[in-house]
Amino acid sequence: MNKIVFYEDRNFQGRSYETSSDCPELSQFLSRCSSCRVENGCFMIYDRSNFMGNQFFLRRGEYADCKRMGLSDSIRSCRTIPQHRGAFRMRIYEKENFGGMSYELTEDCESTADRFRLSEMRSCHVMDGHWLLYEQPHYRSRMLYLRPGEYRSFRDMGISFRFSSLRRIMEPCN
């Protein structure tokens, strides 16, 4: 079972809050959240409430200072990533609303530009598995967590950057 513990202060100090499920608003439990410890599973943490803002993928481990991870101020919400066993499949599209060139992926892609000659990816359909999309090639910079579903427009989701690489969230997460 997934389990994460949040702490008000850096280095696991101050009051704490523990959860095994999604939490859209951590401020109802802690005044701020500056460090965390993932005891089991995988989580996405967000620097804004309701799973918005910058996202960070966390595996089992200790994260003593969230500012050093690139968070602006504090962790505001978190989402558990369920374990997935089985196939991974995603179709990416050059344009919004599944328009333009499309490509199907079943494995990680370090660079969509190199692999598909795709300069932009504006929509996608995740058929199987859980994926992370990264702004830069080789799985760097800002990211977006996607679970199965249709994503017609990243711009409409409030995403203002382009994606250049994709990675499957593989087991084990602990």
C-alpha positions in Angstrom: 0.0 0.0 0.0 1.2 3.5 -0.8 2.2 5.7 2.1 3.7 9.2 2.3 4.4 11.4 5.4 4.6 15.2 5.1 6.4 17.5 7.5 5.9 21.2 8.1 9.6 21.9 8.3 12.7 20.8 6.4 14.6 17.7 7.5 11.4 16.0 8.7 10.8 18.4 11.6 7.6 19.9 12.9 4.1 18.5 12.7 3.4 15.7 10.3 0.6 14.3 8.3 0.5 10.8 6.8 -1.7 9.6 3.9 -2.1 6.6 1.6 -4.5 8.3 -0.8 -4.9 11.5 -2.9 -5.0 14.7 -1.0 -6.1 17.8 -3.0 -5.4 20.2 -0.2 -2.7 19.6 2.4 -3.2 23.0 4.1 -6.2 21.5 6.0 -3.7 19.3 7.8 -0.4 21.3 7.9 0.3 25.1 7.7 3.0 24.3 5.2 4.9 21.3 3.9 8.6 21.5 3.5 9.8 17.9 3.5 8.4 14.4 3.0 9.2 10.7 3.3 7.7 8.2 0.9 7.6 4.9 2.8 5.9 2.9 0.1 4.7 3.3 -3.5 4.9 6.3 -5.9 3.3 9.7 -5.6 3.1 12.9 -7.6 3.4 16.1 -5.5 2.2 19.5 -6.6 3.1 23.0 -5.6 -0.6 24.1 -5.9 -3.8 22.8 -4.5 -6.1 20.4 -6.5 -3.2 18.7 -8.3 -2.2 21.9 -10.1 1.1 23.7 -10.7 4.5 22.1 -11.0 4.6 18.4 -10.5 7.3 16.1 -9.1 7.4 12.3 -9.2 8.5 10.7 -5.9 9.5 7.1 -5.3 10.3 5.5 -1.9 12.8 7.7 -0.2 13.4 10.8 1.9 13.1 14.3 0.6 14.5 16.6 3.3 14.0 20.0 1.5 11.3 20.5 -1.1 12.8 23.8 -2.2 15.9 22.0 -3.3 13.7 19.8 -5.5 12.5 23.0 -7.3 9.3 23.6 -5.5 8.6 27.3 -5.2 7.3 27.3 -1.6 5.5 24.3 -0.3 3.8 21.0 -1.3 0.1 21.8 -1.6 -1.4 18.5 -2.9 -0.4 14.9 -3.7 -1.7 12.1 -5.9 -1.0 8.4 -5.4 0.1 6.5 -8.5 -1.5 3.1 -8.6 0.6 0.1 -9.4 0.2 -1.0 -13.1 0.9 -4.4 -14.3 0.5 -5.1 -18.0 0.9 -3.4 -21.3 1.7 0.3 -21.8 0.2 2.1 -24.8 -0.2 5.7 -25.7 -0.9 7.6 -28.9 0.6 11.1 -29.3 -0.6 13.7 -31.7 1.1 16.7 -33.3 -2.0 19.0 -32.8 -4.8 19.6 -30.4 -7.9 17.4 -30.5 -6.0 14.4 -31.9 -5.0 16.2 -35.1 -2.0 16.1 -37.4 0.6 13.3 -37.4 0.2 10.6 -34.7 2.4 7.9 -33.3 1.8 5.0 -31.0 4.2 4.3 -28.1 4.6 1.2 -26.0 8.0 2.1 -24.4 9.9 5.1 -23.2 11.0 7.8 -25.6 14.0 9.9 -24.8 13.3 12.4 -27.6 10.1 12.7 -29.7 12.0 15.0 -32.1 14.8 12.4 -32.8 12.5 9.4 -32.8 9.5 10.7 -34.7 10.7 14.0 -36.2 7.8 15.5 -34.1 8.5 19.1 -33.1 5.4 19.4 -31.0 3.0 17.2 -29.2 -0.3 18.9 -28.4 -2.7 16.0 -27.4 -2.6 12.3 -26.6 -4.6 9.3 -25.7 -3.3 7.0 -22.9 -4.8 3.6 -23.5 -2.8 1.6 -21.0 -0.5 2.4 -18.1 0.7 5.5 -16.3 3.1 7.9 -18.0 5.3 10.9 -17.3 5.8 13.5 -20.0 8.9 15.7 -19.7 9.6 19.2 -21.1 13.2 18.4 -22.2 14.7 15.3 -23.9 16.2 12.6 -21.8 13.5 12.9 -19.1 14.5 16.3 -17.7 12.8 19.5 -16.5 9.1 20.0 -15.8 6.8 17.0 -16.1 3.2 16.0 -16.4 1.6 12.8 -15.0 -0.9 11.1 -17.2 -3.2 8.2 -16.4 -5.4 6.4 -18.9 -7.7 8.8 -20.7 -8.0 11.3 -23.5 -6.0 14.6 -23.3 -7.4 16.8 -26.1 -5.4 19.9 -25.4 -2.4 20.4 -23.0 -2.9 24.2 -23.4 -6.5 23.9 -22.0 -5.0 22.0 -19.1 -2.9 25.1 -18.3 0.3 23.5 -19.6 2.3 26.2 -21.4 5.4 24.2 -22.3 6.1 21.5 -25.0 6.9 17.9 -24.2 10.0 16.3 -25.6 10.3 12.9 -23.9 8.0 10.3 -22.3 8.5 7.6 -19.7 6.4 4.8 -18.4 5.9 4.5 -14.7 7.1 1.0 -14.2 7.1 -1.3 -11.2 8.3 -1.6 -8.6 7.5 1.8 -7.1 8.8 0.9 -3.7 
